[in-house]
Amino acid sequence: MIAEAGLAALWLAAALALLQTVAGFGGLGDRLAPLTQALRGFAVAQGLLCLTAFAMLLWLFARTDLSVLLVAMNSHIDKPMLYKVAGAWGNHEGSMLLWVTILSLVGGAIALLERKLDARSFAATLGAQGVIALGFYAFLLFSSNPFARLDPAAPTGQGLNPLLQDPGLAFHPPTLYIGYVGLSVAFSFAVGAMLTGKAGPGFARAMRPWVLMSWIFLTLGITAGSYWAYYELGWGGWWFWDPVENASLMPWLAATALLHSVSVLAARDALRAWTIMLALTAFAMSMIGTFLVRSGILTSVHAFAVDPERGTFILALLALYIGGALILFATRIGHVRQGAPFHLFSREGGLVANNILLSAILAIVLIGTLYPLIAEGLLGEQLSVGPPYFDKTTVPVALALMIFLAAGPLLRWRRDGSGSLPRKLVLPAGASVVALVLLLILAPGAGILPLLGLVFAAGLAIASVVPLWGRNLLRTPLPVYGMVLAHLGVAVAAAGMASESGFTQERLAAVRYGDELEVGGWTVQLLGLDPVAGPNWTAIEARVLAEKRDAAWILRPQSRSYSSPEMQTNEAALLSRWNGQLYATLGAQDDRGRWQLRLWWKPFVSLIWLGGVLIALGGALALLGRMWRGFRAHFPKIQHEGFA
């Protein structure tokens, strides 16, 4: 009865989403005012019921109930418990239930916590949130039922895709979904602002924490997903410009632009229409990503659905939500009062420049992702758009973005005519010059783009801490520290990307026991191979000796075999040092008894993920600072010492 209870909870949650929608939009008038009084209760109860449904699904996977079709198709009686539980969202239906669960819980949180909006804007926001939830409930109940029964029950289950049997499955999808849902909240706030015509600083301050939360989790999700693919797929790359990877990058780019825009609106009452448009765009990108992953039009380890009907359903939701919002924008934006003016040479102007460049990168990625699909659908031509296109088009724009990222925070609000900017940029510019000279001397063969990436990263790293100069560090607001740390993280990540791109060394060879290889100053020798067994796999494990400057380490890459489902995978072995990673994979044995051994030396590649963590940590500091400021505003008698 667990599955039936979960399905019943899902139906009740859908009914409450409908009531929330009616009550929310009814709050714009007087006829449904009594129903609107219960709006908070509808949202909270919906969240609890959807959480109950998801808990039922987790229970079914944990006990491996093979009478449920979803469990039988995506689990196995011998699978480790971690992957039994995480496997609940390692599939199409379960991932969508997780998506709508987070959405409903966030709606309940808005109902309980939001006190900054006026009553009409609040009601319209929860009404819009109810519409979004209602569409996804319909998708689950009519197209992707996660609780469908299987009669007779399966004997053992088909198992989970071995590439997903990794601890990353427990972390990566939930963080991304929290990010996507945060963008749905921004979308709902924007709809509410357009319906009521109130898109001022109060609206921005109410929306900003949700945008910040979304951005933090998207950053963590993309960073974790990049590292997971890096060590799991065995290709030695950290980003492949896969359409499904791009599906997570595009919302992040839009959310980054939105975060800067909403901050300007909250602080200076400017960029009202731009902020609303970016909120709609960010959610549109998350919906496009959902469509790409679940429509069946892509073949990828990340993609779930193969049923075109599901893709049609999501495409209809995309058209309804985004098309309706754009029509609303076109008809109602004239009722939104223009914000305060500002001079082009100001911090607002710098943030606008950043947003334009971020939007340009977003457009490049969107075109490169969708063009092959459109060409195949309309022209019947199979085209491939890969790294050469994306690298040549996005990297120059990203370098320009780093310049504005360095200069923007050093400008004054409204207008900066003091000429202080050149003085503040002396040290960052000096750091870039020093980096350029050192690179030309030590690495004269580096490509132009990696060279520029390292030079600009050096300047940005110094510029990112300039806003702290002359401040009382004990009284500096946490959001300022957050901005500094996030911008520093961008510099660190850019340095890692440029180093990996410009200086990676690779060696592929067929070796016997005792054969030695040289790569990146390392001497690598195959010592032997051993059979090993895991809970649901067997493997041939190599013992590889890596030596450098009288120090030695043993790496153990594996060629692993799974039986349910049958699949062969290569498990990479990584040796991390302060200045890079030695990456080793074991291939197949040839007819002469030799084993394929593939090696990479990747200088400073770990900086890519360290930078991602720093960016997310900067966002977390900013969010904590905003929350603390709001707490102090509600409890003014509390005396605070230290951070303001």
Beta strands, then each sheet from edge to edge (+ up, - down):
strand 1: 505-511
strand 2: 516-519
strand 3: 522-533
strand 4: 537-548
strand 5: 551-555
strand 6: 558-563
strand 7: 566-571
strand 8: 573-577
strand 9: 580-589
strand 10: 595-603
sheet 1: 1+ 10- 9+ 8-
sheet 2: 2+ 3- 4+ 5-
sheet 3: 2+ 3- 4+ 6- 7+
end
